[in-house]
Amino acid sequence: MPLVGDARQWFLGQVRALWALLTGRPVSLYAASVLRIGYGLLYLAFLVREFPHRGEIWGPGSPWTPALAKQLFEQTGWNSVLILSDSPAYFEFCYAMAVVTSVLFVLGWRTRVMSVLFAVVVISFHARSIFMTDGGDNLVLLMAVYLVLTACGRRWSLDARRDRLKSARAGAAPEPVRGLYAQELRHARVTLTTVVHNCGLFVIAAQVCFLYGSAGLYKAQGSTWGGGTALHYALNLELFQPWPALSHLVDEFPLVIAVTGYVTVLVQVAFPFVLFGRLKYPVLAVLLGMHIGIAVLMGLPLFSGAMIIADAVFLPDRFYTFLARLWRRAARRTGTRNAAPGRSTGSGPVPAQGRPELPAPQDQAVPSGG
C-alpha cells in the first residue's frame, strides 16, 4: 500500500534525523556554559552568604547532629562527605574545598573533574541538612548532577582558552597519522561524549518543562488562583515578607495582582508547548519578570536564581555569541580591552566539535525552535 510505504519512509526519515541530531554534534554549548557559570556562582554566593552560620547548619555542632544524619541516610540512601568525621577541622577543610570547587567550576578549569566534584559538594551539603532545604536547593542539586553529563566547559572557560592556545601554537602542522583502530576508537569516544552531552541537555530541558507544567496545572486546580486572590495571600504571609512595606504597597492594586496570577498560570501551563516557535521568547521574558518578583517580594533569591539560570538552556547559542560580540564592541569603544593578537574579532576560533568529517557545529538551542 502506497500510504503505508510513505508513512514508513517518513518515520524512518524522522528517526535518521533524530539520530543525526543526537550523534552529529554537541548542541547548545554556550547554553551549557551559562548553566555551569550560573549555578557555580549561585552556589558560591550561597556558601559565602552562610559562612557565618556554617557551623549551625552543617557543622558537627548543628542541632541535626551527624549521628542523626547517619540514621536518616540508612533509611533514605543519601550520603554526605561531611559526616565522615566529627572533627571541626575536617568540617572547615570540607567547607574551604567546597568554595574552591565552586570557583574552579565557574572558571571552567578541568571541567570534567570539577563538575563531578561540584555535584559531590552540592549533594553532600544538601543531604547533611536536608530539612533546611527548599525548592531552589532541590533544583540546584538536580542541575549539578545533570551538568556532569554535559560538555559545559567547551565555551567561556579556562579549558576552552587552553585548547584555543594549543591550536594556535600547533598552527598548520599536519595531524599525526593514526592507525585504523585508533581512528575508530577516537570516533567512538567523540560520538559517546556527544550523545551523553545532548542527552544531558535534553534531560535538563525536560526537567524545566516538567517543573513549569506541573506547577501551572497544580495552580489551576486551586480556588485562590482561579479567583485571582492567590498572590494577595502570598504577599501577606509574614514568612515571605523581606520588605513588608513593599508587599503592602503592591497589595493595594488588586486588579494587577489578579491579572498577574492568571498570566502566571497561563505561561506555566503553556510553556512546554511554545518551545518550538518564536513565542517562547516573550514567554521566557514573562517568566524572568515573575522570578525577579518572587526574589524581591517573597525573599526567595536562591529559588528565583536557579529557575532563571535553568531557563537559559532554551536560548540559542547565536543569542550568546551576539552578547559576546556586543561586549567586545563596548570594550573596544571604552578602551578597557584590546583584542588579543592573532584572535578574530568575531566569535573567536573554537575547538572543532563532533567528528572531523562532520560539518562545523551550528548554533542550536535545546530544544531548537527559531
C-alpha positions as CSV (number, residue, x, y, z in Angstrom):
1,M,0.0,0.0,0.0
2,P,1.5,3.4,-1.0
3,L,0.1,5.1,2.1
4,V,1.8,2.6,4.4
5,G,5.1,2.9,2.4
6,D,5.0,6.7,2.6
7,A,4.3,6.6,6.3
8,R,7.2,4.1,6.8
9,Q,9.6,6.3,4.8
10,W,8.5,9.4,6.8
11,F,9.1,7.6,10.1
12,L,12.5,6.3,9.0
13,G,13.4,9.8,7.9
14,Q,12.5,11.2,11.3
15,V,14.5,8.5,13.1
16,R,17.5,9.2,10.9
17,A,17.2,13.0,11.5
18,L,16.9,12.4,15.3
19,W,19.9,10.1,15.3
20,A,21.9,12.7,13.3
21,L,20.9,15.4,15.8
22,L,21.9,13.2,18.7
23,T,25.2,12.0,17.4
24,G,26.3,14.5,14.8
25,R,27.4,17.4,17.0
26,P,27.0,18.7,20.6
27,V,24.2,21.2,20.8
28,S,23.9,24.3,22.9
29,L,27.5,24.5,24.1
30,Y,27.1,28.2,25.1
31,A,23.9,27.4,27.0
32,A,25.6,24.6,28.9
33,S,28.4,27.0,29.8
34,V,25.9,29.6,31.0
35,L,24.4,26.9,33.2
36,R,27.9,26.0,34.6
37,I,28.8,29.6,35.3
38,G,25.3,30.4,36.7
39,Y,24.9,27.5,39.1
40,G,28.6,27.7,40.2
41,L,28.2,31.4,41.0
42,L,24.8,30.8,42.7
43,Y,26.2,28.1,45.0
44,L,29.4,30.1,45.7
45,A,27.3,33.1,46.8
46,F,25.2,30.7,48.9
47,L,28.3,29.3,50.6
48,V,29.7,32.8,51.2
49,R,26.3,34.1,52.5
50,E,26.0,31.3,55.0
51,F,29.7,31.3,56.1
52,P,28.9,32.9,59.5
53,H,26.3,30.3,60.1
54,R,28.0,27.3,58.6
55,G,28.6,25.5,61.9
56,E,24.9,25.8,62.9
57,I,23.7,24.4,59.6
58,W,26.2,21.8,58.5
59,G,28.9,21.6,61.2
60,P,29.4,19.0,64.0
61,G,27.7,21.2,66.4
62,S,24.5,21.5,64.4
63,P,21.2,20.6,66.2
64,W,20.8,18.0,63.4
65,T,23.9,16.0,64.5
66,P,26.0,13.7,62.3
67,A,24.6,10.7,64.3
68,L,21.0,11.8,63.4
69,A,22.1,12.3,59.8
70,K,23.5,8.8,59.6
71,Q,20.3,7.3,60.9
72,L,18.4,9.2,58.2
73,F,20.8,8.1,55.5
74,E,20.2,4.5,56.4
75,Q,16.6,5.0,55.6
76,T,16.8,7.3,52.6
77,G,20.0,6.2,50.9
78,W,21.5,9.6,50.9
79,N,25.2,10.2,51.9
80,S,27.5,13.1,52.7
81,V,31.2,13.6,52.9
82,L,30.6,16.0,55.9
83,I,29.7,13.1,58.2
84,L,32.9,11.1,57.6
85,S,34.4,12.8,60.7
86,D,33.1,14.8,63.7
87,S,36.3,16.9,63.7
88,P,35.7,20.7,63.4
89,A,38.9,20.9,61.5
90,Y,37.7,18.4,58.9
91,F,34.4,20.3,58.5
92,E,36.3,23.6,57.9
93,F,38.5,21.8,55.4
94,C,35.4,20.5,53.6
95,Y,33.9,24.0,53.5
96,A,37.0,25.5,52.1
97,M,37.2,22.8,49.4
98,A,33.5,23.4,48.6
99,V,34.3,27.1,48.0
100,V,37.4,26.3,45.9
101,T,35.5,23.7,43.9
102,S,32.7,26.2,43.1
103,V,35.3,28.8,42.0
104,L,37.1,26.4,39.7
105,F,33.8,25.1,38.3
106,V,32.8,28.7,37.4
107,L,36.2,29.3,35.8
108,G,36.0,26.0,33.8
109,W,39.3,24.6,35.0
110,R,39.5,20.8,34.3
111,T,35.7,21.0,34.0
112,R,35.1,17.2,33.7
113,V,36.6,16.6,37.1
114,M,35.3,19.8,38.6
115,S,31.7,19.0,37.5
116,V,31.9,15.7,39.4
117,L,33.4,17.4,42.5
118,F,30.8,20.2,42.3
119,A,28.0,17.6,42.2
120,V,29.5,15.8,45.2
121,V,29.7,19.2,47.1
122,V,26.1,20.1,46.4
123,I,24.8,16.6,47.3
124,S,26.8,16.5,50.5
125,F,25.7,19.9,51.8
126,H,22.1,19.2,50.7
127,A,21.9,15.8,52.4
128,R,23.7,17.0,55.6
129,S,20.9,19.4,56.5
130,I,18.1,18.2,54.3
131,F,15.3,19.6,56.5
132,M,16.5,23.2,55.8
133,T,16.3,22.9,52.0
134,D,13.6,24.2,49.7
135,G,12.7,24.1,46.0
136,G,15.6,26.2,45.0
137,D,18.1,23.8,46.7
138,N,16.4,20.8,45.1
139,L,16.7,22.4,41.6
140,V,20.4,23.3,42.1
141,L,21.0,19.7,43.2
142,L,19.4,18.2,40.1
143,M,21.2,20.6,37.8
144,A,24.5,19.9,39.4
145,V,24.0,16.2,38.7
146,Y,22.8,16.8,35.1
147,L,25.8,19.1,34.3
148,V,28.1,16.2,34.9
149,L,26.8,14.7,31.7
150,T,27.3,17.8,29.6
151,A,30.4,19.3,27.9
152,C,29.8,22.5,29.9
153,G,33.5,23.6,29.7
154,R,33.9,23.9,25.9
155,R,32.9,27.6,25.9
156,W,33.8,30.5,28.2
157,S,36.2,28.5,30.3
158,L,39.9,28.1,31.0
159,D,39.7,24.7,29.3
160,A,38.4,26.4,26.1
161,R,41.1,29.0,26.3
162,R,43.8,26.4,26.8
163,D,42.5,24.4,23.8
164,R,42.4,27.6,21.7
165,L,46.0,28.5,22.6
166,K,47.1,24.9,21.9
167,S,45.5,25.0,18.5
168,A,47.1,28.4,17.7
169,R,50.6,27.0,18.7
170,A,50.1,23.9,16.6
171,G,49.2,26.2,13.6
172,A,49.0,24.4,10.3
173,A,51.1,21.4,11.4
174,P,49.7,18.2,9.9
175,E,47.7,16.0,12.1
176,P,49.7,12.8,13.1
177,V,48.7,9.7,11.2
178,R,46.7,7.3,13.2
179,G,46.0,3.7,12.6
180,L,42.6,2.5,11.7
181,Y,41.9,1.1,15.2
182,A,43.0,4.4,16.8
183,Q,40.7,6.4,14.4
184,E,37.7,4.2,15.2
185,L,38.4,4.4,18.9
186,R,38.6,8.2,18.7
187,H,35.4,8.4,16.6
188,A,33.6,6.2,19.2
189,R,34.8,8.4,22.1
190,V,33.7,11.6,20.3
191,T,30.3,10.1,19.5
192,L,29.8,8.8,23.0
193,T,30.6,12.2,24.6
194,T,28.4,13.9,22.0
195,V,25.4,11.6,22.8
196,V,25.9,12.0,26.5
197,H,26.1,15.8,26.3
198,N,23.0,16.0,24.1
199,C,21.0,13.7,26.3
200,G,22.1,15.6,29.4
201,L,20.8,18.9,27.9
202,F,17.6,17.2,26.8
203,V,17.1,16.0,30.4
204,I,17.7,19.5,31.7
205,A,15.2,20.9,29.3
206,A,12.6,18.2,30.1
207,Q,13.1,18.8,33.8
208,V,12.4,22.6,33.4
209,C,9.3,21.8,31.3
210,F,8.0,19.4,33.9
211,L,8.6,21.9,36.7
212,Y,6.6,24.7,34.9
213,G,3.9,22.4,33.5
214,S,3.2,20.7,36.9
215,A,3.3,23.9,38.8
216,G,0.8,25.5,36.4
217,L,-1.6,22.6,36.5
218,Y,-1.3,22.5,40.3
219,K,-2.2,26.2,40.5
220,A,-5.1,25.8,38.1
221,Q,-6.7,23.3,40.5
222,G,-6.7,25.8,43.4
223,S,-9.7,28.1,44.1
224,T,-7.5,31.0,45.1
225,W,-5.6,31.0,41.8
226,G,-8.9,30.7,39.9
227,G,-10.3,33.5,41.9
228,G,-7.3,35.7,41.4
229,T,-6.5,36.1,45.1
230,A,-3.6,33.7,45.5
231,L,-0.9,36.4,45.2
232,H,-2.8,38.6,47.7
233,Y,-2.5,35.9,50.3
234,A,1.2,35.2,49.4
235,L,2.0,38.9,49.8
236,N,0.5,38.9,53.3
237,L,2.5,35.9,54.6
238,E,4.9,37.2,57.3
239,L,7.4,34.4,56.5
240,F,7.7,35.7,52.9
241,Q,7.9,39.5,53.6
242,P,11.5,40.7,53.4
243,W,10.1,44.2,52.9
244,P,6.6,44.4,54.4
245,A,6.0,48.0,53.2
246,L,6.8,47.0,49.6
247,S,4.5,43.9,49.9
248,H,1.6,46.1,51.2
249,L,2.2,48.7,48.5
250,V,1.9,46.1,45.8
251,D,-1.2,44.6,47.5
252,E,-3.0,47.9,47.0
253,F,-3.5,47.1,43.3
254,P,-5.9,44.1,43.3
255,L,-6.6,44.2,39.6
256,V,-2.9,44.0,38.8
257,I,-2.4,41.1,41.3
258,A,-5.3,39.2,39.8
259,V,-4.1,39.6,36.2
260,T,-0.5,38.7,37.2
261,G,-1.9,35.5,38.8
262,Y,-3.8,34.5,35.7
263,V,-0.8,35.2,33.4
264,T,1.4,33.2,35.7
265,V,-0.8,30.1,35.4
266,L,-1.2,30.6,31.7
267,V,2.5,30.9,30.9
268,Q,3.5,28.0,33.1
269,V,0.9,25.6,31.6
270,A,1.7,26.8,28.0
271,F,5.5,26.7,28.5
272,P,6.1,23.2,27.2
273,F,4.0,23.8,24.1
274,V,5.7,27.0,22.9
275,L,9.3,25.9,22.9
276,F,9.4,25.1,19.2
277,G,8.4,28.6,18.0
278,R,9.3,32.2,18.5
279,L,6.5,32.5,21.1
280,K,8.9,31.1,23.6
281,Y,10.9,34.4,23.8
282,P,8.0,36.5,25.2
283,V,7.1,33.6,27.5
284,L,10.7,33.5,28.8
285,A,10.6,37.3,29.3
286,V,7.4,36.9,31.3
287,L,8.9,34.1,33.4
288,L,12.0,36.3,34.0
289,G,9.9,39.1,35.4
290,M,7.9,36.6,37.5
291,H,11.1,35.2,39.1
292,I,12.5,38.6,39.8
293,G,9.2,39.5,41.5
294,I,9.4,36.3,43.6
295,A,13.0,37.1,44.6
296,V,12.2,40.7,45.6
297,L,8.7,40.4,47.1
298,M,9.0,37.0,48.7
299,G,12.7,36.9,49.6
300,L,13.5,33.7,47.6
301,P,16.6,34.7,45.6
302,L,18.1,31.2,45.5
303,F,14.9,29.7,44.0
304,S,14.5,32.5,41.6
305,G,18.1,32.5,40.5
306,A,18.0,28.7,40.0
307,M,14.9,29.0,37.8
308,I,16.3,32.0,35.8
309,I,19.5,30.1,35.1
310,A,17.6,27.0,34.1
311,D,15.6,29.0,31.5
312,A,18.9,29.9,29.8
313,V,19.0,26.4,28.3
314,F,16.2,27.4,25.9
315,L,18.1,30.3,24.3
316,P,20.0,29.5,21.1
317,D,23.8,29.8,21.0
318,R,23.5,32.6,18.5
319,F,22.0,34.7,21.3
320,Y,25.0,34.2,23.5
321,T,27.5,34.9,20.6
322,F,25.6,38.1,19.9
323,L,26.0,39.1,23.5
324,A,29.7,38.3,23.3
325,R,30.1,40.5,20.2
326,L,28.3,43.4,21.9
327,W,30.6,43.0,24.9
328,R,33.7,43.1,22.8
329,R,32.5,46.2,20.8
330,A,31.7,48.0,24.1
331,A,35.1,47.1,25.5
332,R,36.9,48.4,22.4
333,R,34.9,51.6,22.4
334,T,35.7,52.3,26.1
335,G,39.3,51.2,25.6
336,T,39.2,48.8,28.5
337,R,40.2,45.8,26.4
338,N,42.4,45.4,23.4
339,A,41.9,42.5,21.0
340,A,44.4,39.7,21.7
341,P,47.0,39.3,18.9
342,G,46.0,36.7,16.4
343,R,42.5,36.5,17.6
344,S,39.5,37.1,15.5
345,T,37.1,40.0,16.4
346,G,34.1,37.8,15.7
347,S,33.0,35.0,18.0
348,G,36.6,33.7,18.1
349,P,38.0,30.4,17.0
350,V,36.8,27.4,18.9
351,P,38.0,23.8,19.0
352,A,36.4,21.6,16.5
353,Q,33.4,19.7,17.8
354,G,32.0,16.3,16.7
355,R,33.6,14.0,14.2
356,P,36.3,15.5,12.0
357,E,34.4,14.7,8.8
358,L,31.2,16.3,10.0
359,P,30.4,20.0,9.3
360,A,31.2,22.6,11.9
361,P,28.6,22.9,14.7
362,Q,25.8,25.3,14.2
363,D,24.1,27.5,16.8
364,Q,21.3,25.5,18.2
365,A,19.2,25.5,21.4
366,V,17.6,22.7,23.3
367,P,15.0,22.2,22.1
368,S,15.5,24.1,18.9
369,G,12.8,26.4,17.7
370,G,13.8,29.5,15.9
